[in-house]
Amino acid sequence: MNTEKLMARRLTAEEVTELGPQDKIFVSAELDHLSLDCHAPAFLTKPGKYFDGGSFVAKTVFGKEVHILPDNTEELGIWVADETGKEINVIQSAGVLLNLALFVPDGTKESLESLYSAAREAFGAGIVQRWNEEVVAVPDVKVDLFEEPARGRKSASGQNRDRRALDIYPTRVRFMEPSAGWKFIVEPHKEAVDDTPTI
């Protein structure tokens, strides 16, 4: 785990009320219900002055929301950097998690193994891991994606539609969301023909 030592001071509830979402704070690091004996960089989700007797809500740089009572001695509390304070361990954001959907033309087991080997060589064998793997054969075709109002008569001229994406793979469509109040229309891809008159 990548941590750094930092000099910081624990705040009282009264001091936290003077903070805003722009202030950098440190709270207990908790990942997937695993309590770690260190802190994570965070910020308040709303100004501390709106504290109403419940708990302050902070969000860590890892996207975890935590509820804190700063004066509760059983909790790690809320801290700010202070050279005159005490030393704490702060967990660092050392990487990113990528969920990838890859299309491999004429994909075979050998080509996938080559892909994984190249990724492991680039980032390290212990870093690149495979999980929740779904290998599905998909047709190598492309479609055009349009949007039109969810409620309304379809215009024969196609004037009441917006072009969303041309020349994409059907598997990509399921990762896209239509605009509010609109629905998707998927059609086989048609090459654009430039019929501009030339001299």
Helices and strands as residue ranges (DSSP letters): E 3-10, H 13-16, E 25-31, E 34-44, G 48-50, E 56-60, E 65-68, E 79-81, E 86-91, H 109-123, E 143-149, E 162-168, H 170-173, E 182-188
